[in-house]
Amino acid sequence: MADNLKTLTSNLSKRGPHRVMVGDLAFTGLPGKVYTPAEGNGIPGIAFAHDWRTPIEEYHATLRHLASWGIAVAAPDTENGIVADHRGLANDLETALQILAGVRLGEGKVVVHPKKLGVAGHGMGAGVAVLAAAGHDLISGVGCVFPATTAPSSSAAATNVSAPGLVLAPGEDQWLDRGNPARLAVQWKGDVVYREVDKADQGSFSETTLLRRLAGFSSSKVKYQEVARAALTGFLLATVGDDKKYSDFADPTATIKGTTNRDMEWLIKELPENPEHSLIPGK
């Protein structure tokens, strides 16, 4: 199993076999983009939410990557202001899912299966994805990349998420703590996989422009993006796509190169209210 997972992870870190088409969500009245394989019947579809002050264009390579592996992606480009309405973006994700399930995409050759729907996001968008999935029976998987806190609380909402979840946490200590991925995973109602992307920081996932990096908003590190993309893609194919070939990506004990697994006991001890919690690293 280990050798097979290693091969799959290596493959998923690169572009997939499908030719990708990019369209505009604006024709539906919702600003944003749609990424699909050129053709496919009954394929999985996800709605993707961006991080705070990070336009969808800065996820172009990631969303093309998902589509190249046969996943249709609808990504609303809303709530980009300084004060974002998290619930509003969650509602936009739900609208995006309705579009995916109800409209022939691409050149009419792409049909998303109505029972193969999921949500995913980065930073603020990861928390928003949880808000959108809470109490939603049709969601088959939720991918959270370096989740940040939201209002209302995504951790509280996770207690009402039955769909399997992936929580990818940054493996590097953050000078500015934007969220508590451990708490999000502990609160999850359904099955959850928790992995840390070794040495990655909060801003490693978006494809931030040079100007924004120089301004100090974020960083863009390709090798961490590749690890996160492989873990996210495999998980979505396993859960939303119901593809048994990738089932190890939804197994919390399976080891993926470039990540560190954390079990529930470790996560609970990391919560500050736990009496055994220590602020001293390694203690």
C-alpha positions as CSV (number, residue, x, y, z in Angstrom):
1,M,0.0,0.0,0.0
2,A,2.8,2.4,0.9
3,D,4.5,2.1,-2.5
4,N,1.2,2.5,-4.3
5,L,0.4,5.6,-2.3
6,K,3.8,7.0,-3.0
7,T,3.3,6.6,-6.7
8,L,-0.2,8.1,-6.6
9,T,1.0,11.1,-4.6
10,S,3.8,11.7,-7.1
11,N,1.4,11.6,-9.9
12,L,-1.2,13.8,-8.2
13,S,1.4,16.5,-7.6
14,K,1.6,17.0,-11.3
15,R,-1.0,18.0,-13.9
16,G,-3.5,15.2,-14.7
17,P,-4.5,13.6,-18.0
18,H,-7.5,15.8,-18.9
19,R,-7.5,18.9,-21.1
20,V,-8.9,21.8,-19.1
21,M,-11.5,24.4,-20.0
22,V,-12.0,27.6,-18.1
23,G,-15.2,29.5,-18.2
24,D,-16.9,32.5,-16.4
25,L,-19.5,32.1,-13.7
26,A,-20.8,35.6,-14.5
27,F,-23.3,34.2,-17.0
28,T,-25.2,32.8,-14.0
29,G,-25.1,36.1,-12.2
30,L,-22.3,35.0,-9.8
31,P,-18.8,36.5,-10.3
32,G,-16.2,33.9,-10.5
33,K,-14.7,31.1,-12.7
34,V,-15.4,27.5,-13.7
35,Y,-12.7,25.0,-14.4
36,T,-13.6,21.6,-16.0
37,P,-12.1,18.8,-17.9
38,A,-12.9,19.1,-21.6
39,E,-15.4,16.3,-21.3
40,G,-16.9,13.8,-18.8
41,N,-20.2,12.4,-17.7
42,G,-21.1,12.0,-14.0
43,I,-17.9,13.6,-12.8
44,P,-17.3,15.0,-9.3
45,G,-17.7,18.7,-8.7
46,I,-16.6,21.1,-6.0
47,A,-17.2,24.7,-5.0
48,F,-13.9,26.4,-4.0
49,A,-13.6,29.4,-1.6
50,H,-10.7,31.8,-1.6
51,D,-8.7,33.2,1.4
52,W,-9.1,36.7,2.8
53,R,-8.3,39.4,0.2
54,T,-7.1,36.8,-2.3
55,P,-8.8,36.9,-5.7
56,I,-9.6,33.7,-7.5
57,E,-7.0,34.4,-10.1
58,E,-4.4,33.6,-7.5
59,Y,-5.6,30.0,-7.5
60,H,-5.6,29.5,-11.2
61,A,-2.9,26.8,-11.3
62,T,-4.5,24.9,-8.4
63,L,-8.0,25.0,-9.9
64,R,-6.7,23.9,-13.3
65,H,-4.9,21.1,-11.5
66,L,-8.1,19.8,-10.0
67,A,-9.9,20.0,-13.3
68,S,-7.0,18.1,-15.0
69,W,-7.7,15.2,-12.7
70,G,-11.4,15.1,-13.7
71,I,-13.0,17.4,-11.1
72,A,-15.2,20.3,-12.1
73,V,-14.6,23.4,-10.0
74,A,-16.8,26.5,-9.5
75,A,-15.0,29.3,-7.7
76,P,-17.0,32.4,-6.7
77,D,-14.9,35.6,-6.7
78,T,-17.0,37.4,-4.1
79,E,-16.4,38.9,-0.6
80,N,-12.9,40.2,-1.4
81,G,-13.2,43.3,0.7
82,I,-11.4,44.0,4.0
83,V,-14.5,43.0,5.9
84,A,-15.7,39.8,4.3
85,D,-19.1,38.3,4.9
86,H,-18.2,34.7,5.6
87,R,-21.8,33.5,5.6
88,G,-22.4,35.4,2.3
89,L,-19.4,33.5,0.7
90,A,-20.8,30.2,2.1
91,N,-24.1,31.0,0.4
92,D,-22.2,31.7,-2.8
93,L,-20.6,28.2,-2.5
94,E,-24.0,26.7,-2.3
95,T,-25.1,28.6,-5.4
96,A,-22.0,27.4,-7.2
97,L,-22.8,23.8,-6.3
98,Q,-26.4,24.2,-7.7
99,I,-24.8,25.5,-11.0
100,L,-22.4,22.6,-11.2
101,A,-25.2,20.1,-10.7
102,G,-27.8,21.8,-12.9
103,V,-25.9,23.0,-16.0
104,R,-24.0,21.2,-18.8
105,L,-20.5,22.7,-18.6
106,G,-17.7,23.2,-21.0
107,E,-19.1,22.8,-24.6
108,G,-22.0,20.8,-23.3
109,K,-19.8,17.7,-22.9
110,V,-19.4,18.0,-19.1
111,V,-22.0,16.7,-16.7
112,V,-21.5,16.7,-12.9
113,H,-23.1,13.9,-10.9
114,P,-25.7,15.4,-8.5
115,K,-24.5,13.0,-5.8
116,K,-20.8,13.8,-6.2
117,L,-20.5,17.3,-4.8
118,G,-18.1,18.8,-2.4
119,V,-16.6,22.0,-1.1
120,A,-13.1,23.1,-0.4
121,G,-11.1,26.3,0.3
122,H,-8.0,28.0,1.6
123,G,-7.6,30.1,4.7
124,M,-10.8,32.0,5.3
125,G,-12.3,30.0,2.4
126,A,-11.5,26.7,4.2
127,G,-13.6,27.9,7.2
128,V,-16.3,29.1,4.8
129,A,-16.4,25.7,3.2
130,V,-17.2,24.2,6.6
131,L,-20.0,26.7,7.0
132,A,-21.4,25.7,3.7
133,A,-21.2,22.0,4.4
134,A,-22.8,22.1,7.9
135,G,-26.2,20.3,7.8
136,H,-25.8,19.8,4.0
137,D,-26.7,16.1,3.3
138,L,-25.5,16.3,-0.4
139,I,-21.9,17.2,0.4
140,S,-19.6,14.2,0.0
141,G,-16.3,15.7,1.1
142,V,-14.8,18.9,2.5
143,G,-11.2,20.0,1.9
144,C,-9.8,22.6,4.2
145,V,-6.3,24.0,3.3
146,F,-4.7,26.0,6.2
147,P,-8.1,27.0,7.6
148,A,-8.6,30.4,9.3
149,T,-11.3,31.4,11.7
150,T,-14.6,32.7,10.5
151,A,-17.7,34.4,11.9
152,P,-19.9,32.5,12.6
153,S,-17.4,29.9,13.9
154,S,-16.4,27.2,11.5
155,S,-15.3,25.1,14.4
156,A,-18.8,25.2,15.9
157,A,-20.2,24.5,12.4
158,A,-18.0,21.4,12.1
159,T,-20.1,19.7,14.8
160,N,-22.8,19.5,12.2
161,V,-20.7,18.3,9.2
162,S,-21.3,14.7,8.5
163,A,-19.3,14.6,5.3
164,P,-15.7,13.3,5.6
165,G,-13.2,16.1,6.0
166,L,-9.6,16.8,5.2
167,V,-7.8,19.4,7.4
168,L,-4.4,20.4,6.1
169,A,-2.5,22.5,8.6
170,P,0.6,24.6,8.1
171,G,3.6,22.8,9.5
172,E,5.5,26.0,10.3
173,D,4.9,28.1,13.5
174,Q,2.9,31.2,12.5
175,W,3.8,34.6,13.7
176,L,0.2,35.5,13.2
177,D,-2.2,32.8,14.3
178,R,-5.2,33.0,11.9
179,G,-7.0,29.9,13.0
180,N,-7.0,26.7,15.0
181,P,-6.9,23.7,12.6
182,A,-6.6,21.3,15.5
183,R,-9.9,22.5,17.0
184,L,-11.6,22.3,13.7
185,A,-10.6,18.7,13.3
186,V,-11.6,17.7,16.9
187,Q,-15.0,19.3,16.5
188,W,-15.8,17.5,13.2
189,K,-18.9,15.3,13.4
190,G,-17.9,12.9,10.6
191,D,-14.6,11.2,9.7
192,V,-11.7,13.6,9.5
193,V,-8.1,13.4,8.2
194,Y,-5.6,15.8,9.8
195,R,-2.2,16.4,8.2
196,E,0.4,19.1,8.5
197,V,2.2,20.1,5.4
198,D,5.8,20.1,6.6
199,K,7.4,23.6,6.9
200,A,4.6,25.3,5.0
201,D,3.1,28.5,6.2
202,Q,-0.4,30.0,5.9
203,G,0.3,31.8,2.7
204,S,2.0,28.9,0.9
205,F,-1.1,27.7,-1.0
206,S,-2.1,30.7,-3.1
207,E,-0.2,31.6,-6.2
208,T,0.6,35.1,-4.9
209,T,1.9,37.7,-7.3
210,L,5.4,39.1,-6.8
211,L,4.0,42.5,-5.9
212,R,1.9,41.1,-3.1
213,R,4.7,39.0,-1.8
214,L,7.0,42.1,-1.7
215,A,4.3,43.9,0.1
216,G,4.3,41.2,2.8
217,F,0.8,39.8,2.2
218,S,1.8,36.2,1.5
219,S,4.4,33.9,0.1
220,S,4.3,31.4,-2.7
221,K,6.3,28.2,-2.4
222,V,5.8,25.7,-5.2
223,K,6.9,22.5,-3.4
224,Y,4.4,23.1,-0.6
225,Q,1.7,23.8,-3.2
226,E,2.5,20.5,-4.9
227,V,2.2,18.6,-1.6
228,A,-1.0,20.3,-0.6
229,R,-2.5,19.8,-4.1
230,A,-1.7,16.1,-4.2
231,A,-3.2,15.6,-0.7
232,L,-6.3,17.6,-1.6
233,T,-6.8,16.1,-5.0
234,G,-6.5,12.5,-3.8
235,F,-8.9,13.2,-0.9
236,L,-11.5,14.7,-3.2
237,L,-11.2,11.9,-5.7
238,A,-11.6,9.4,-2.9
239,T,-14.6,11.0,-1.2
240,V,-16.5,13.3,-3.7
241,G,-15.5,11.1,-6.7
242,D,-15.9,7.8,-4.8
243,D,-12.9,6.4,-6.6
244,K,-11.5,3.5,-4.5
245,K,-8.1,3.9,-6.2
246,Y,-7.5,6.9,-4.1
247,S,-9.0,5.6,-0.8
248,D,-5.7,5.9,1.1
249,F,-5.9,9.7,0.8
250,A,-9.0,9.6,3.1
251,D,-7.3,7.3,5.6
252,P,-6.0,9.3,8.6
253,T,-3.2,6.7,9.2
254,A,-1.8,6.7,5.7
255,T,1.5,8.6,5.3
256,I,1.9,11.1,2.5
257,K,5.4,12.4,1.7
258,G,5.9,16.0,2.8
259,T,3.2,15.8,5.5
260,T,2.9,14.7,9.1
261,N,-0.1,12.9,10.4
262,R,-1.7,13.8,13.8
263,D,-4.1,11.5,15.5
264,M,-7.1,12.7,17.6
265,E,-5.4,12.2,20.9
266,W,-2.6,14.5,19.9
267,L,-5.0,17.1,18.5
268,I,-7.1,17.1,21.8
269,K,-3.9,17.7,23.8
270,E,-3.1,20.7,21.6
271,L,-6.3,22.6,22.6
272,P,-5.5,25.3,25.1
273,E,-8.2,24.3,27.5
274,N,-6.7,20.8,27.9
275,P,-4.9,20.7,31.3
276,E,-2.0,18.8,29.7
277,H,-1.4,21.5,27.1
278,S,1.9,23.3,27.3
279,L,3.0,26.5,25.5
280,I,6.6,25.2,25.4
281,P,7.3,23.5,22.1
282,G,8.1,19.8,22.5
283,K,6.7,19.5,26.0
